[in-house]
Amino acid sequence: MTHTMAHDSHTQVITLGGGCFWCTEAVFVRVSGVLDVESGYCNGHTANPTYADVCTGDTGHNEVVRLMYDPHVISLRELLEIFFVIHDPTTLNRQGNDAGTQYRSGIYLSEEADREVAQQVLDEVNVAMSGRVVTELKSLDNYSAAEAYHQDYFEHNPHQGYCAFVVAPKVQKFLQTFSDKVKHG
């Protein structure tokens, strides 16, 4: 996987925050139609923060994955449906034992044209979850890529404790729930 986010007319970009980016990335690299996944930080108030900076919670950034995808293979709606299954959008600034504003649930738009679909999916999920959804929907701001060692983290460290106990079950849930969306080969 290369981490050049070259953008041509056949690709779209969406950035998602669903807790630790290791978990979110590990699922989306397996999704058919997703061409590239980059872990990063966004929507904070400092430029190019480090992982240590973001972990303090003081920069306002969120841990996110930026997805480059082919809309002819997978739609934004389908990506968001996967996103809402693999994380809990009802816990404010928390996913499991990971707590802090850097783990907030968020959808960050690169294209204003995507807002309508994103809002529709968000509203549907919120109704299904009795109005408890805390996912923020905002324009992407102040994005920077995470350090190299965070990219493809689960692929490189599958037996590390956090990956084995937290990431692997999320990947399994995706594989079982969306078997028709799994990349082959």
N, C-alpha and C positions, 0 to 999 in steps of 0.2 A: 504494500500500500504506500503510495507516495502521498506526501502531505502538501502538494501544491494545489491550491484551490483555483486552478484555472477555470474560468467561467465562460462557457460558450452558450450558444443559443439553445442547445439541447439539454442544458442542465439548470437545475434550480438549487437554491440554498435555503436551509432552515436551521436555526440554532436552538437547541433544547437543553433545559436544565432539569434534571430529574434525580438529584442527589449526587453521589460520587460519580465523577465522569468515567471512572474505570468500568462501572456497571453499565452505564448507558452506551458507551463505546462498544463494549463486548457484545451487546445485542445488535446494534445497528451495522456492525461490520458483516453480520450474517444475513442482512436483509437484501433480497434481490432488488436491483434497481438503485441501491445506494452505491455510489461510485467512490466516495471518499468520506472518511470520518476523521475529524481532527478534534482532539480535546483542547479546551481553552478556557478563557475567563472573559466575562462580559458584564456590562451594565454596572460597573463600579465607577469610582471617581478618581482613580489613579491610572497613569499610563504604564503599560507593560509590568504588571505586578508579578512577583514570584509566587510560587506555591506557598511558601512560608508566609508571605504577606497576606495572601487570600485566606489562609487558614486562621489568621488572627480574627477574621470577621470585620476588621477595621476598614478595608478598602471598598466594601460594598459590592465587590464582584461576586458573580455566581460561577460555580464550576459547570461548564456546559460542553456539549459536543456540537460541532458545526458539521452538518450533513450536506454533501453535494450529491444530488440524486437526479435520475432521469425520469421526468414526469410521464414519459410514455410507458414506463415499466411499473412505477409505483407513484401513487398520487400523494399529495400533501395530507389529505384526509386519512389515507391508509397509514402513513408514517405517524400521524398523531394518534390514531387508534392503537398502534403498537406502543407508543410512548405512554399512553394512559393505562395500559395493562401492566407494563413493566415497572412502574413506580406508583407510589401512593400520593395522589394529588391533594389529599385532604389534611396532610400534616404540615403545619406552618414551619418553614425553616428546619425541616428534619426529614431524613429517610432512615428508618431503623434506628441504629445507635449513632448515626452521623447527625449531629445537631449544629446549627449555625446558619446565618443568612446565605453562606456560600453553597448551601444544599437546597435552596428554595426551588420550588417547582415553577418553571417558566418556559414560555415560548417566545422566542426573539426573532422578529421578522427582518429580513433583508429587503424584502419587496412589500410595499404597502398593499399591493394587489392580493397578497396572501391573507390579509387580515380577516376578510369576510369568512373564508373557509375555517380558519383557525378559531374565530369567535363562535361559529356554528358548532364545531366539534366540542369546544370548551363548554358551551351552553348545554349541549346534550349530555356530556359527562356530569356536569353539575346537577342536572335534573335527576340523572340516574343515581347520583350519590347524595340525594336529599339536600342539595345546596351547600355542601361542605367543602367544595373544591376551592383551594387557595392559589391555584396556578395563576401567575401573572402573564399578561399578554402585552408585550412592548416591542418597540422598534429596537433592533440590535444597536448597541452603543458601546464604544470603547472596548472592542474585541481584541484579544491577543491570544496567540497560540500558547499552550502550556509547554513546559520544558520537554525535551525529547524523551526523557525516560517515562513520561506519562502516556506517550503515544503507544497504542497497541499493548497496553500494560498487561491485560489479562492473558493475551496470547503469549507473552514472554514470561509470565509469572503465574501459571495456572495453579500451582500447588501452594503458593503463598497463602497464609491463613485467611486473610480477608477475601481473597479471590475464591478460595475453595468454599467458604461458608456463606458469602454474601453475593458474589458475582455469579458463580456457577448456577445457583438456583434460578436467578433471573434469566440467564441464558436458556436454561431448560424450560422455563415457563414460556418464553418466546417460541422456542422450537416446537413445543406441544400446541400452543394456542394458535400460532400462525404458520403451521407447517407448509402452507401453500406459498408463503412469502420467503422461504429460506433459499439463500443463494446456494447453488450447486457448483462443484468444481473448483 
